[in-house]
Amino acid sequence: MSEPQRRGVLERWAEVLPITPQTPRITLGEGDTPLVRSVAIERELGVDELWFKLESSNPTGSFKDRGMVVAVAKAMERGAQAVLCASTGNTSASAAAYAARCGLEASILVPHGRVAAGKLAQAVAFGARIVEIEGSFDHALTLARSVAGTHPIALVNSVNPDRIEGQKTASYEICETLGDAPDALAIPVGNAGNITAYWKGFVECAERDYASLHPRMLGFQAAGAAPIVRGEPVDDPQTVATAIRIGNPASWKPAEQARDESEGLIEAVSDDEILEAYRLLAGSEGLFVEPASAASVAGLRKLNREGGLRGGRVVAVLTGSGLKDPETAEHANTPKVVRATATFEGVERALGL
Ligand SMILES: *Cc1c(COP(=O)(O)O)cnc(C)c1O
């Protein structure tokens, strides 16, 4: 028997999304991502269950597609012919893909020299107009907001509520697969739209009796880009995890609300801790993610060391694919490469046989 066709976020979750019969049902097959049980890190943490939500399985390799499909569909419904976003990389890859699919113009504002190679390659392939800003992501977002405010071009950053609506569907999927909400959800925090969206989704699931409990929301920022943890904006955020290199998150307040209402926390993890988790996920779980995604697991390991991790069932969101950032993969890992002559004996020797 063949698998049923992937329906996409708009079809599958129509009843919980702000869409109308006039909203075009566009899709690239986003959503319905795997929830995979841990085989190694679960034991290290001593929790009852650890699951990974593989958002890297979305069509452009990150969770951004869940919200982008809603934002682009709603923009089209309103008659837009062009979309604009500021991006650390994945938002632009996603916006460019849906724009290409739907015949819209995509323009992206990116901080010069700070976007991982795979993400830029996607925007180029999808034919987006790329504007490199001499400044940070935060500058780029401020500019994008004012340009979209004065010209007929739809802003598709997560300040657009349609993005949050689409992204909340991941919580519905988790509750559906597990039969309930987990006890805790670990998630990287950059511009803080995603933690906001997951919390909205879990609150709705409880209201609709899809879940009997709310998870504690465990958010993790990179130590060099941790404005929410520090309680003030960071002027020049620094971290290897470029997707969360953000100094002044747009969804700061709702992220704090998610933290407080869920009795959760938002803490910082160092780049060393992020890269350790990055290597561990690949080497012991077979999951190659981008550095920002590893922040969720780095955070769980840190909480566990400090005695702050309660047991129960935990879900870690793996937000994007390791293929996005080949430079970090090269620098953070030691390849096991040996040279051999092109002979049977040469290969035997190289393999130590
Ligand atoms: C966008 C992104 C994040 C951060 O999500 P926010 O909604 O900005 O907090 C984390 N990881 C990846 C891979 C991303 O693309």
The ligand as an SDF file (V2000), in Angstrom:
LIG
                    3D

 15 15  0  0  0  0  0  0  0  0999 V2000
   14.6800   30.5950   12.6740 C   0  0  0  0  0  0  0  0  0  0  0  0
   15.4230   29.4930   13.3180 C   0  0  0  0  0  0  0  0  0  0  0  0
   15.5620   29.3830   14.7090 C   0  0  0  0  0  0  0  0  0  0  0  0
   15.0410   30.4130   15.6520 C   0  0  0  0  0  0  0  0  0  0  0  0
   13.6440   30.5170   15.6500 O   0  0  0  0  0  0  0  0  0  0  0  0
   12.9670   31.8750   16.1910 P   0  0  0  0  0  0  0  0  0  0  0  0
   11.5550   31.7390   15.8260 O   0  0  0  0  0  0  0  0  0  0  0  0
   13.6610   32.9860   15.4690 O   0  0  0  0  0  0  0  0  0  0  0  0
   13.2350   31.9270   17.6460 O   0  0  0  0  0  0  0  0  0  0  0  0
   16.2100   28.2860   15.2170 C   0  0  0  0  0  0  0  0  0  0  0  0
   16.7470   27.3460   14.4160 N   0  0  0  0  0  0  0  0  0  0  0  0
   16.6390   27.4130   13.0730 C   0  0  0  0  0  0  0  0  0  0  0  0
   17.2600   26.3510   12.2510 C   0  0  0  0  0  0  0  0  0  0  0  0
   15.9880   28.4910   12.4840 C   0  0  0  0  0  0  0  0  0  0  0  0
   15.9150   28.5570   11.1530 O   0  0  0  0  0  0  0  0  0  0  0  0
  1  2  1  0
  2  3  1  0
  2 14  2  0
  3  4  1  0
  3 10  2  0
  4  5  1  0
  5  6  1  0
  6  7  2  0
  6  8  1  0
  6  9  1  0
 10 11  1  0
 11 12  2  0
 12 13  1  0
 12 14  1  0
 14 15  1  0
M  END
$$$$
